[in-house]
Amino acid sequence: MIEFFRAMEVNSLLKSGLVAGVLAGVACGVVGPYVITRRIVFLSGAIAHMAVGGIGAAVFLCAILPQPIGPLHPAHRTMVFAGATLAALAGAVVIGYVHQRAAERMDTLIGALWAIGMALGILLVKFTPGYQTELMSYLFGNIALISWGDVRLMLVLDAIILAAVLVFHKRLLAICLDQEQAELQGISVLWTNIVLLCLVALTVICLTQVVGLILVIALLSLPAATAAHHVTRMTSLCVVSTLLCVALTTLPRIAVYGTRIDPQSAIVLAAAGVYLLSVLARRFLGRFR
Amino acid sequence: MTETPLVVELRDVTFGYPPEGAIQPVLEDVSLVIEPREFLGVIGPNGGGKTTLLRVILGLLAPQRGSVTVFGRAPVAVRSRIGYVPQHAHVDPSVPANVLDVVLTGRLGRSSWGLRYGRDHVAIALAALDQTEMASLAHRRIGTLSGGQRQRVLIARALAADAELLLLDEPTAGVDPHMERGLTDLLHRLNERLPIVFVSHDVSFVSTHLKRVACLNRRLTCHPADTKRSARFPIPAAGRGACRASPRGRTPHDRVLPRDGGQFAA
């Protein structure tokens, strides 16, 4: 651990990685409680995997442009980021609509969208001339290579997410509690749901940098579920889960620095461990409320 | 003398869920008039269309045939004036919210942006909880309440929305007999200023305080008056509790008869 702080003095990437961890923690800490309360963890997974399609499209586009943007060009990362964000947001709108309106079996459709997004992404990267390994860093995250430019983008995402939650909190809580009642009060459940899923999409993009798309679900659900064991109201749940998320996206990374354990797995396993401890603690302390 | 406006008027309403639609209706030629001060119990078997009837009155479902007006207008336009009390199981008990949070969603139509409800909204919600005798539990987590308590919270939510008509769906489902008694007394008190309609398959709940009973099994038919009960519970003044004859003069069993009507429909 001391090793990490010593290295941080000379390696600016470690510093930016740490700040990125905090920013990702804030995003999933604030949005996670709504996700678990509304029971849309599975939908969030689908949104994350649809972002893979966007990444594939962006990588492909960069390579086939008249003046190709190479993978090492600074604009390349921005393009991929934009592709992932757009695909995730589009996925959120589609899934939001399907979730409310489709007469088909909902979980079947969501599962299909999940796989289609992923398959498109893999296919497009495969057909991109020359460069193919990059997709892996998005699927599994690459906390060691987060630049200050990435941190600035994450800061913007965090600001949007926080502002939206402050504005929409009452509506979001209302659709979690009783969506028919919200509808009767003149609130559009469809649009409120889409807003929530768009927030999930932005959170997914924010987390991608730190734990990667595949592990996003763990951070959206586990810390919030842990916090929900101990607090009774949505606002306090958001605060507690944010603190927990920030701790989880920074401390395990520092702890495993210099070892062969990769930080993404450490973060997810730590989140699972904390959740398990919380379940056991609640059992033994008899705290069922 | 000006006529008091009708609270609800259903005229020859037929509704069926897709895909069969009106071919296999859930409600068929239902006519119903609800006047101010009404206390109507609609009983019927499961699948008889009770909840559908409420959803038609709320404007959540549009009938294929017939007309629905609430307070003289289309239901959707006056939705905010209708207090709908769903079955208590309707509210997810795992949601991290306390009783006050739930009641405050009754104010959502008036204050839907931002993080908190204003002080005036909180005061109204607390007053509503007070009326349903749940004020002492305002800060308890909703999931820790019993079925009967939760039912009272949902009634408080409807009151907080300034409802001018209460519609209750199976208010006694999963409520123990003791709580049920308190619930009927509460509804009776509220009926002093609000028209109330509830649907239930539970005939025992129906037997107290009601001004009229209707039976719904696809068609809305009258329920025989219980003379013993009528003696114990005063019959409303002549004409007040009575169903108005359907303007187009349907067959008798298409309308609701007053409790003191004393006759079976054919």
Contacts between the chains, C-beta under 8 A, distances in Angstrom:
chain1	res1	chain2	res2	distance
A	33	B	96	7.1
A	37	B	92	7.9
A	37	B	94	7.5
A	37	B	95	5.6
A	37	B	96	6.4
A	166	B	114	7.1
A	166	B	115	5.6
A	167	B	113	5.9
A	167	B	114	6.6
A	168	B	113	7.7
A	169	B	114	7.0
A	169	B	115	4.8
A	170	B	108	6.5
A	170	B	111	7.2
A	170	B	112	5.8
A	170	B	113	7.0
A	170	B	114	6.4
A	170	B	115	7.2
A	170	B	116	7.8
A	170	B	117	7.1
A	171	B	108	7.4
A	171	B	112	5.6
A	171	B	113	7.8
A	173	B	97	6.6
A	173	B	101	6.9
A	173	B	105	7.5
A	174	B	105	4.8
A	174	B	108	5.2
A	174	B	112	7.8
A	176	B	92	7.3
A	176	B	95	5.4
A	176	B	97	7.8
A	177	B	91	6.1
A	177	B	92	6.9
A	177	B	95	5.4
A	177	B	97	6.0
A	177	B	101	7.5
A	177	B	102	6.1
A	177	B	105	5.8
A	178	B	86	7.3
A	178	B	90	6.2
A	178	B	91	5.3
A	178	B	92	7.8
A	178	B	102	8.0
A	178	B	105	6.9
A	180	B	60	7.6
A	180	B	84	7.7
A	180	B	86	6.6
A	180	B	90	7.3
A	181	B	84	7.3
A	181	B	86	7.5
A	181	B	105	5.9
A	181	B	106	7.8
A	181	B	108	7.8
A	181	B	157	7.2
A	182	B	105	7.1
A	182	B	108	6.4
A	183	B	60	7.5
A	184	B	58	6.6
A	184	B	60	7.8
A	184	B	79	5.5
A	184	B	80	7.8
A	184	B	82	7.5
A	184	B	84	5.8
A	185	B	80	7.0
A	185	B	105	7.2
A	185	B	106	7.6
A	185	B	108	4.2
A	185	B	109	3.9
A	185	B	112	7.5
A	185	B	161	7.1
A	186	B	79	7.1
A	186	B	80	6.6
A	186	B	109	4.8
A	186	B	112	7.9
A	187	B	108	6.1
A	187	B	109	7.5
A	187	B	112	6.0
A	228	B	96	5.9
A	231	B	96	6.7
A	232	B	96	5.8
A	232	B	97	7.8
A	232	B	98	6.2
A	232	B	141	4.4
A	233	B	96	5.7
A	233	B	97	6.3
A	233	B	98	6.0
A	233	B	101	6.7
A	234	B	95	7.9
A	234	B	96	5.1
A	234	B	97	6.1
A	234	B	101	7.4
A	235	B	115	7.2
A	237	B	96	4.9
A	289	B	141	6.2
A	289	B	144	6.0
